[in-house]
Amino acid sequence: NAPLSLFQPLWMGSLISAVLLFLAGKNRTFTNVKEKFKFRMIQVLTALVLGLLAGFSLTWFTTFMLGYEYDSFLTVASFLSITGFSFILLILTTMTWIGFGGIIIFVLLMFYGLPLVQMAPEMLPAFYQNWIYPWIPMRFMIDGLGEILFFSGSLWNSSTTVLIWILIISAIFQLSKIWVRKKEIGRASCRE
């Protein structure tokens, strides 16, 4: 049950971090695209720092306060850092494109997705097994952490690969919002 107990604080920390990063740039005005790109890069780098902080502090907290013992502290902390970074960027990017209402998706995902992850996939109905379970992002954290903790897996497993792809795609979409917004403004001015 250790991966599930580590999921809750990491997910909540990712939600809070993404909301704070989103609110930092919500009402900000930019004079040019370069300035906006610089701000988005700072958001991505801040998400990296927050992910590292969350991963290492959560691992330290569980060893110091809860008495968990890991084969490799660094492996667990690094995996949680990658997970935290990808979750923060995923949530931030969704809120950047959709707006503040995008946070509702991830709050509902926590409440309705976590019970699915707690069950064995074989016990789920076929619809959930085939269409819902494969797309839940927290599944990759729990599967990867379970492999590291219980099967002496390495940091680079299949779940880490998926989390890094989530991270890369989220960063690309976060940075590409700059040019999409500019095109929308250009089209609006052409119509007038």
N, C-alpha and C positions, 0 to 999 in steps of 0.2 A: 504493500500500500504506500510505500515511500514515494514513488513517482507522482501519485495523486496528491499526497500531502505537500509536495513541492510545487505542484501546478498552481494551486489557488493563490498563494502570495505572488508568484511570478506573473500570473495573468492579471491580477488586480494592479500590480505595480506597472505593468505594461499599459493597461487602460489609463491609469492616472498620468503616466508619463506622456502618452500620446495626446491626451486631452490638453495638458499644459503646453506641449509643443504646438498644438493646433491653435490654442488661444493666444500664444505669443505672436503669431503672424496673422491673426484673423482681421484685425482692423488696421494693419500696417499698410501704408501706401509706399509705392516704389516709383522712382522716377524713370527707370529703364529696366530692360530685361537682365542686364548684367547684375544689377543690384538685387533683383528678385532671385536670380540663380544663386548668388552668394548666400542669401538668406536661407534658401532651400538646402544648400550644402551644409550650412551651419546646423540646420534642423537634423539632417542625416547624421552628421558627426556627433551631435548631442545625443541622438538616439543610440549611437554606438557606445558612448561613454556611459549612458544610463543602463544599457544592456550589460556592459561589463560590471558596473557597480551592482546591479541586481543579481547577476549570476554569482559573483564572488561573495557578496554579503549574505545571500540566501544560503549558500553552501557553508559559509563560516558559521552562520547562525544555527544551522541544523547540527553541526558538529559540536559547537560550544554549548548551546543551550539545550538541545534535545538529545544529545549523546549519540547521534548517528556516526557510524564509522564507515568510511569509504576506502576502497582499495587505492584509489588515486584521487586525492582532493582536487588536483589540477584538472583532471579529465572531467569530473562532474561539474566543476565551476566553469570550465570552458564551454561545455555543452549547454549549461544553463545560460551563459552569456550570449551564445549564438541564438538560443531560443528567445531570450528576452529582446535582443536586438531585432530579430525578425518579427516578433509579435508587435513591438512598438512601431516599426515601420509599416507593417500591414495595417494596423489600426489608424495610424497617422495618415497614410495614403488614402485609405477609404474615406476618412473625414475630410481630407483635402479635396477630393473629387465630388463627394456627395454633400458634404456639409456636416454640421454638428450632429444632425440626426443619424449619421452613420454609426455613432457609438451604440445606438440601440441594437444594431446587428450583433455586435460583439458581446453585449450584456445578455441578450437572448441566447446567443451561442453558448455562453458559459452555463446558463441555467438549463438549457435543453440538450446541449451537447455533452456535458460532463457525465450525466447518467449513462449515455450511450457508450462512452469510453470506459466506464467502470465495469461494464458487462463484457463477458467473453463474446467476440464477434459471432461465434456459432449460435449463440442464444438469441440473437437479434432476428426480427422478421426479415424476410428476403429483401423487401424494399429498403430498409435501413442498412442492411448489409451491403447492398449493391450501389445505392445512390446517396446515402447520407454519410455513413461511416468513413468512406474513403476521402471525403472532402473536409472533414473536421480538422482544423489546424492543430488543436491541442493533442490529437492522436499521435502526431509525429513526435511531440515532446515526450509523451508518456511511453511510447514504444521505444524511442531512442534511449531514454533514461533507464527504462527497464532492462534494456540490453546491456547498458554500461554497468548498472548496479548488480544484476543477477547473473549475467552470463559473461562477465569479464570482457565485455566488448570494448572496442577502441572508440575514440572520439569521432572518427570518420566512419559512420555507419550509414545505412540507407536513409534513416530519419534525418541525420545531419545534412545529407545532400539535399533533401527536400526543403529543409528549413533554410539552407543557403540560397536555393532557387527562389523561395518566397521572399527572402531578403533582397536579392538582386532585382527581381521583377518589381517589388515594391519601391525600391530606390529609383529605378528607371521611371516608373509612373509618377513618383513624387516629383522628380526633376522635370519630367515632360509636361507637367501641368502648366509650366511657365509659358511654353509656346502655344499650347492649346488656348489658353486664356487670351493671349495676344491676338490670335487669329479670330477669336470670337469678337473681340473689340474692333478689330479691323473690319469685319463683316458688318457689324452694327453701324459703324461710321459710314460704310459704303452705301448702306440702305437709306440712310438719312440724306 
